[in-house]
Amino acid sequence: MEDERGTRVVEELLAAAAEGGGFVEYYDDGLKTAYAVPFRRQFVLVGGYSQDVSNVQVRIADLPRPAVTASEVVDRETLITFVEEAARIYQEALRFEGGPPLVEIKNAFRVEGGDWKAGSIYLYVVSGGGVTLFHGTEPFREGNPTDMTRTDVNGVPFAEELIGGARREGRKFLRYHYDDPAIEGDEDTGSPKLGYAVSLQVGVSEEKMVIGSGIYIPTDEE
């Protein structure tokens, strides 16, 4: 596991424990410091604390302009292109060293009015293990397990059908209801949305990461 800046966190913790105990600094939604010690035979005991790094300058990757930007997503076809362009960039960052760190790519994905986020058009990334790695409008979900049991107002299990479907089939479309960040008052009912997600193969693991987005549909076109 690597953190937002490329530190191999688990590897470094194990190495610190092997030396009899040591500190490891890493980033997980901010700078954290952990201390690891060997514990019995095959266990490592870790403790850590969070540190306020609000004064640290945010670095944003200078990504190539996609064929379709967030503001240009207007229908099914442009949504496909937008998501698959994002998937290509994210997967290249996972495969090749020397490019921008993932945290800088995610920062670029988060810029309002940029190529990758415009109003209600945003991206999300879910790890192969089911953890939300990135969410364009709900950063509080990042670092937490994705609730695959969530349903919309009509009972559609959208997380399982969209994310799980993308893992099984490679790509998945789904119509469901979800809170539109551009609309006030739909927090409970959500607004009609067309979601599209694709899966990414990460290394030799059988688990597949998923990246997706969606476009909100006018009620009269639902």
Secondary structure, 3 states (H helix, E strand, C coil): CECCCCCEHHHHHHHHHHCCCEEEEEECCCEEEEEEEEECCCEEEEEEEECCCCCCCCCCCCCCCCCCCHHHCCCHHHHHHHHHHHHHHHHHHHHCCCCCCHHHHHHHHHCCCCCCCECCECCEEECCCCEEEEECCCHHHCCCECCCCCCCCCCCCHHHHHHHHHHHHCEEEEEEEECCCCCCCCCCCCEEEEEEEEEEECCCCCCEEEEEEEEECCHHHC
